[in-house]
Amino acid sequence: MFFFPFFRRIHCHLKDEVLYIRKEEFEEPIKSEWVLEMQNIEKYRPNGPTLPDGSINWQCSCMAGGSLVAHRCGNYFRELYVCMKSDDKRDPSEKCPNQFVNWAACMQNMSDERREKMRKAMTEDSTELKISEK
């Protein structure tokens, strides 16, 4: 065997242990609770905006994986979303104008004066609503 002069022979200790099992042991059903729990894929299946228990899934991809909630305006977004998800039969735009205005104002860094104009325009059915104006 040829070795380059800059190589040295290094003696390593075995870190891994090799285990052997019989074919019958391999074919036996799994009895470990941990493995059986991991096979329950329904528990780990992605959910939509509502979890199976009816609560809001703030980590849903529709909420940017939680980024909308963790945003600097996330508290306003949470208030808006909770209001929109309420069991009231009215249209969300009718029942949540204040929460929407607060969230939109935060996202656009609106002044308090502009925020009140927007709130007034939404609640009084005005057609003069220009959000882009600062």
GUDOBA-906578 format. One record per residue (C-alpha): residue number from 1; residue in three letters; x, y negated, z negated. Coordinates in nm, 4 decimals, padded with zeros to 6 digits. Example, Ala and Ser with C-alpha at 12.3 -4.5 7.8 and 13.67 -1.06 7.14 Angstrom:
BEGIN
{1,'Ala',{01.2300,00.4500,-00.7800}}
{2,'Ser',{01.3670,00.1060,-00.7140}}
END
This chain:
BEGIN
{1,'Met',{00.0000,00.0000,00.0000}}
{2,'Phe',{00.1325,-00.3421,00.0940}}
{3,'Phe',{00.0909,-00.6400,-00.1405}}
{4,'Phe',{00.1818,-00.9975,-00.0714}}
{5,'Pro',{00.4313,-01.1272,-00.3261}}
{6,'Phe',{00.1920,-01.3902,-00.4605}}
{7,'Phe',{-00.0722,-01.1281,-00.5528}}
{8,'Arg',{-00.0532,-00.9679,-00.8903}}
{9,'Arg',{-00.2283,-00.6633,-01.0084}}
{10,'Ile',{-00.4949,-00.7673,-01.2578}}
{11,'His',{-00.6544,-00.5213,-01.4942}}
{12,'Cys',{-01.0214,-00.5873,-01.5550}}
{13,'His',{-01.2458,-00.4350,-01.8121}}
{14,'Leu',{-01.5779,-00.2995,-01.6946}}
{15,'Lys',{-01.8601,-00.5340,-01.7845}}
{16,'Asp',{-02.1433,-00.3368,-01.6313}}
{17,'Glu',{-02.2689,00.0014,-01.7322}}
{18,'Val',{-02.4017,00.2410,-01.4704}}
{19,'Leu',{-02.7060,00.4397,-01.5751}}
{20,'Tyr',{-02.8360,00.7476,-01.4016}}
{21,'Ile',{-03.1931,00.8739,-01.4178}}
{22,'Arg',{-03.3563,01.1854,-01.2894}}
{23,'Lys',{-03.6025,01.1751,-00.9992}}
{24,'Glu',{-03.8877,01.2644,-01.2369}}
{25,'Glu',{-03.8022,00.9677,-01.4608}}
{26,'Phe',{-03.7948,00.7381,-01.1580}}
{27,'Glu',{-04.1406,00.8483,-01.0452}}
{28,'Glu',{-04.3057,00.8068,-01.3876}}
{29,'Pro',{-04.5475,00.5127,-01.4210}}
{30,'Ile',{-04.4084,00.1971,-01.5806}}
{31,'Lys',{-04.4951,00.1621,-01.9490}}
{32,'Ser',{-04.3204,-00.1645,-02.0342}}
{33,'Glu',{-04.5686,-00.4364,-02.1372}}
{34,'Trp',{-04.3486,-00.7071,-01.9875}}
{35,'Val',{-04.3391,-00.5414,-01.6449}}
{36,'Leu',{-04.7120,-00.4761,-01.6527}}
{37,'Glu',{-04.7750,-00.8426,-01.7392}}
{38,'Met',{-04.5578,-00.9557,-01.4472}}
{39,'Gln',{-04.7650,-00.7384,-01.2126}}
{40,'Asn',{-05.0734,-00.9428,-01.3015}}
{41,'Ile',{-05.0409,-01.1737,-01.0014}}
{42,'Glu',{-05.3828,-01.3348,-01.0502}}
{43,'Lys',{-05.2428,-01.5171,-01.3519}}
{44,'Tyr',{-04.9647,-01.6750,-01.1426}}
{45,'Arg',{-05.1657,-01.7443,-00.8277}}
{46,'Pro',{-05.1668,-02.1150,-00.7380}}
{47,'Asn',{-05.4895,-02.2894,-00.8276}}
{48,'Gly',{-05.6578,-02.5898,-00.6774}}
{49,'Pro',{-05.7376,-02.9102,-00.8646}}
{50,'Thr',{-05.9510,-02.7174,-01.1142}}
{51,'Leu',{-05.8227,-02.4287,-01.3269}}
{52,'Pro',{-06.0366,-02.1163,-01.3774}}
{53,'Asp',{-06.1414,-02.2416,-01.7226}}
{54,'Gly',{-06.2772,-02.5634,-01.5659}}
{55,'Ser',{-06.0019,-02.7965,-01.6856}}
{56,'Ile',{-05.8072,-03.0231,-01.4503}}
{57,'Asn',{-05.4889,-02.8797,-01.2975}}
{58,'Trp',{-05.2550,-03.1791,-01.3137}}
{59,'Gln',{-04.9762,-02.9721,-01.1496}}
{60,'Cys',{-05.1792,-02.9065,-00.8328}}
{61,'Ser',{-05.0008,-02.9732,-00.5042}}
{62,'Cys',{-05.2919,-03.2014,-00.4151}}
{63,'Met',{-05.1629,-03.4293,-00.6940}}
{64,'Ala',{-04.8099,-03.4114,-00.5563}}
{65,'Gly',{-04.7240,-03.1370,-00.8041}}
{66,'Gly',{-04.7795,-03.3701,-01.0979}}
{67,'Ser',{-04.5995,-03.6722,-00.9516}}
{68,'Leu',{-04.9174,-03.8787,-00.9355}}
{69,'Val',{-04.9695,-03.8213,-01.3058}}
{70,'Ala',{-04.6052,-03.8852,-01.3986}}
{71,'His',{-04.5933,-04.2042,-01.1899}}
{72,'Arg',{-04.5750,-04.5445,-01.3603}}
{73,'Cys',{-04.9466,-04.5800,-01.2807}}
{74,'Gly',{-05.0252,-04.2219,-01.3818}}
{75,'Asn',{-05.2358,-04.3207,-01.6811}}
{76,'Tyr',{-05.4676,-04.5176,-01.4503}}
{77,'Phe',{-05.4795,-04.2264,-01.2059}}
{78,'Arg',{-05.5740,-03.9842,-01.4850}}
{79,'Glu',{-05.8572,-04.2121,-01.5977}}
{80,'Leu',{-05.9812,-04.2425,-01.2391}}
{81,'Tyr',{-05.9655,-03.8689,-01.1715}}
{82,'Val',{-06.1399,-03.7753,-01.4965}}
{83,'Cys',{-06.4147,-04.0245,-01.4152}}
{84,'Met',{-06.4521,-03.8903,-01.0610}}
{85,'Lys',{-06.4700,-03.5288,-01.1868}}
{86,'Ser',{-06.7439,-03.6044,-01.4380}}
{87,'Asp',{-07.0705,-03.4165,-01.3894}}
{88,'Asp',{-07.2581,-03.7282,-01.2920}}
{89,'Lys',{-07.4345,-03.6849,-00.9554}}
{90,'Arg',{-07.3600,-04.0384,-00.8379}}
{91,'Asp',{-07.1016,-04.1119,-00.5724}}
{92,'Pro',{-06.7520,-04.1567,-00.7279}}
{93,'Ser',{-06.7114,-04.4966,-00.5625}}
{94,'Glu',{-07.0230,-04.6138,-00.7458}}
{95,'Lys',{-06.9470,-04.4709,-01.0868}}
{96,'Cys',{-06.5713,-04.5432,-01.1148}}
{97,'Pro',{-06.5015,-04.8902,-00.9687}}
{98,'Asn',{-06.3172,-05.0208,-01.2759}}
{99,'Gln',{-06.0869,-04.7196,-01.2939}}
{100,'Phe',{-06.0172,-04.7439,-00.9205}}
{101,'Val',{-05.9405,-05.1152,-00.9416}}
{102,'Asn',{-05.7032,-05.0599,-01.2341}}
{103,'Trp',{-05.5192,-04.7847,-01.0476}}
{104,'Ala',{-05.5035,-04.9745,-00.7157}}
{105,'Ala',{-05.3921,-05.2919,-00.8924}}
{106,'Cys',{-05.1135,-05.1075,-01.0688}}
{107,'Met',{-04.9990,-04.9422,-00.7441}}
{108,'Gln',{-04.9905,-05.2773,-00.5639}}
{109,'Asn',{-04.8573,-05.4807,-00.8581}}
{110,'Met',{-05.1576,-05.7135,-00.8373}}
{111,'Ser',{-05.1979,-06.0134,-01.0568}}
{112,'Asp',{-05.4830,-06.0198,-01.3096}}
{113,'Glu',{-05.6621,-06.2787,-01.0957}}
{114,'Arg',{-05.6456,-06.0616,-00.7824}}
{115,'Arg',{-05.7532,-05.7585,-00.9862}}
{116,'Glu',{-06.0671,-05.9389,-01.1053}}
{117,'Lys',{-06.1499,-06.0497,-00.7487}}
{118,'Met',{-06.1225,-05.6904,-00.6332}}
{119,'Arg',{-06.3353,-05.5641,-00.9239}}
{120,'Lys',{-06.6012,-05.8285,-00.8504}}
{121,'Ala',{-06.6008,-05.7437,-00.4798}}
{122,'Met',{-06.6488,-05.3723,-00.5513}}
{123,'Thr',{-06.9267,-05.4129,-00.8042}}
{124,'Glu',{-07.1256,-05.6841,-00.6204}}
{125,'Asp',{-07.1370,-05.5166,-00.2763}}
{126,'Ser',{-06.9364,-05.7958,-00.1218}}
{127,'Thr',{-06.7980,-05.7467,00.2281}}
{128,'Glu',{-06.4982,-05.9724,00.1673}}
{129,'Leu',{-06.2491,-05.7295,00.0176}}
{130,'Lys',{-05.8936,-05.7772,00.1380}}
{131,'Ile',{-05.6656,-05.5576,-00.0715}}
{132,'Ser',{-05.3459,-05.6344,00.1191}}
{133,'Glu',{-05.3639,-06.0035,00.0240}}
{134,'Lys',{-05.1408,-06.1036,-00.2721}}
END
